C-alpha cells in the first residue's frame, strides 16, 4: 500500500524522448508517472488511472491536445484533474483555445525545468472543484 498514496502524473506526449526525460525527472521527485503517446490512449489512460495531474502536448496523433482537454473536462471521471498544457504553440489563437478547453495553465516548450516543477507543485495543491470520489 505504500505506492497508492503517491501523486500520479499522466504525460500525454508523442515524443518518446521528451516524455522519457520528463518521466525520469518526475520519478526522481517521487511522483508515479504514466505515459501516453497519442490523444486516444491518453484519454483512456486518464479514465483508467485517474491521475492527480495531466501534462498535455497539443500536437498529438489521433486527437490533438485541445480535443483531449475538451474530452477530459466534459467527462465526470476526469473533469476534476488539473491539466497543464506544454507546447511550442503559443500564438494568441492557441492561448485562447487553451483557456476555452479548460486547461489550468500553459507552459511553452522548451521550458525551464525548475519552473515546470514549481508549476506542477502549485497545480497539485489547488483545491479541486469537483472532487475525485467514485
N, C-alpha and C positions, 0 to 999 in steps of 0.2 A: 504493500500500500504506500510505500514511500514515494513512488513516481506520480501518483494520482493528484497530489496537491501542488505539483509544479505547474508553472504557467506554460500553456501551449500556444505556439505561434504557427500559423499556416502561411507559407510563402507560395504565392501563385505567380510564377515567373518562368518563361520559356527558355531562358539562357541557363544551361546547366552550370556553367562557370560562375555566373553571378549568384545563383541560388545556392550552389555548393559552398562558396566562400562565406556567404551570409549565414548559412546553416552552421558552419563551424564556429563562427564568431558568436552567434546567439547561444549555441550549446555550451560554449566556454563561459557564458554569462549565467548558465544554469537553466535556460529555457529548454523545453521539449519542442522540437521543430519538425513539422511535416512539410513535404514539398509536393506541389502540383505543377505540371508543365504546360497546361492549357486551361482555358476557361471552363470547359465542361467538367473535367476532372477536379478542378478547383472548387466548383460549386458542390459536387458530390462529396468531396473530402470535407468541406466546411460543414455540410449537413451531418456527416457521419462522426467527425471528430469533435465538433463544437469547440473550436479553438478560442482562446481568450483575446486574440488579435489576429488580423489578417494583413499581410503585406502584399499588395497587389500591383502588378505591372499593367500598363494599358495596352501595349502591343502584344497580344496573345493569339495563338491559333484557336480556331473553332469559335470562340466567343471573345470579343475584346473586353478590356477591363471595365469599361462603362457598363456593358451588358451584364458582366459578372456582378458588379457592385449593385446595379439595379435589382437583379435577381435575388441577391442575398438580402437586401434591405426590404424586399417585399415578402420574404419567407419568415413565418413566425419562429422557425427553429434557429434562424441565423440573424435576424434583424438587429439584435442587441449587440452583436460582435463589432467592435470598432475596426474600421478599415483605414489603413494608411496606404495611399497610392504613391508608388515610387516609379517615376517615369522620366524620360527625356522630353516628353511632350508638355511644354509649359506655355503654350500660346494662350491669349485671353479666352479664346473659344474653348480650349481644353480645360482651363481652370474653371470656367463657368459650368461645363458639363460635369466636372468632378464634384462641384458643390451640389448640382442638381441630382446626382445619383446617390448622394447620402454619405460619401466618404467623410471621415473625421478630419483628415488633413492630407496634404500633398507634400512630397519631397522630390526635388529634382535630382536626376542622375547626371553626373556622378555626385554622390552625396559624401559628406564628411561623416565618418563612422561614429565619432563621438556625438555629433548632432543627431544621428539616427538613433543611437542607443538612448539618448535623453528623451527623444520624442516617443520611443517605444515605452519607456518607463512612464512618461506622462499619460499616454493613452491608456495604459493598463491601470492607472489609478483613478481614472474618470468614473463617476457614478454611471451605472448602466440604466438607460431609460426603460428597458423592457424586462430586465432580469433574465436569468437563463434557466429557470425552473422547467422541468419537463412536464 
